[in-house]
Amino acid sequence: MRNLKRIVLAVFILLLVLVILAFVLENQQSVSLLFLGLAGPQMPVSLLMVLALLVGMLIGPLLGWFVGRSSRVARKRLV
C-alpha cells in the first residue's frame, strides 16, 4: 500500500511537470506589461505566468496567517 502511494505520487508529479513543460514551450512569445504608465521588460508569457503563480503562492498564506493572527488576538480580548 505504501509503495502504491509513492507510485501514484510519482506519476502525478511527472504529469504535472510535463504539463508545465508543455505550457512553457507553447508560450514563448515575448510581451511587455504596462501598469500605471510603467513598462516592464520584454519577457515570455510563460515566465510572467509562473512569476504570478509564485507571488500568489507567497502572498496567499501570508494573508491567511495575518487574518488568523488578528482574529485570535480579537478573540483573546473578548475573553
N, C-alpha and C positions, 0 to 999 in steps of 0.2 A: 504494500500500500504506500509506503514511504517513497519507494522508487518510482511508482506511478505518478505521484505528486511532483516529483522532481522532473520527470519526463514531460509532463503536461506543462509545467512552468517553463522548461527549456524550449519547448515548441512554441509556447505563447510569446516568449521573449524573441525568439528567432523570427516569428511572423511580424512582430512589432518592428523589429529592426529592418526587415525587408520592406514594410510599408513606408517607414520613414525614409529609407534609401530611395524608393521609387518616387516619393514626394519631392525629395531634394533634386533628384535627377530630372524630373519633369518641370521644375520651376526655377530654371537658371536665368531667366531674363532679368536684367537689371532695372531697378526702379529707384526713384529718389522721392522720399517723403517730404511733404511741405506741411509744417504745423506752425501756426501763428506767425507766418512770414519767414520762418527759419527753414531752410532747405537742408536736408540731410545728405550724406554722401550716397553715391550710387552703390546699391547692394542688390544681390539676388533676392527675389521674393521669398525663397525658402529660408534664407538666413534671417530675414525680418520676421517671418512667422515663428521660427524656432526661438528667436530672442524674445518675442512677445509671449510665447508659451513659458519660457523660463522666468521672465519677470512676473507673470501671473502666478506661477508656482511659488514664488518667493513672497509676493505681496499678500496672497490669499491667506496662508497660515499666519502671517504676522497680524493681519487684521482680525482674524479669528482669535488669536491669543490676546490681542488688545481688548476686544469686546468682552471676552470671557473674563479677563482680569478686572475690567471695570465693573462688570456685573457682580463678581464675587465681592469686590470692595463695597458695592452698594448693599448687598445682602448682609454683610457684616455690620454696616451702620444701622440696619433695621433691627438687628438682634440685640 
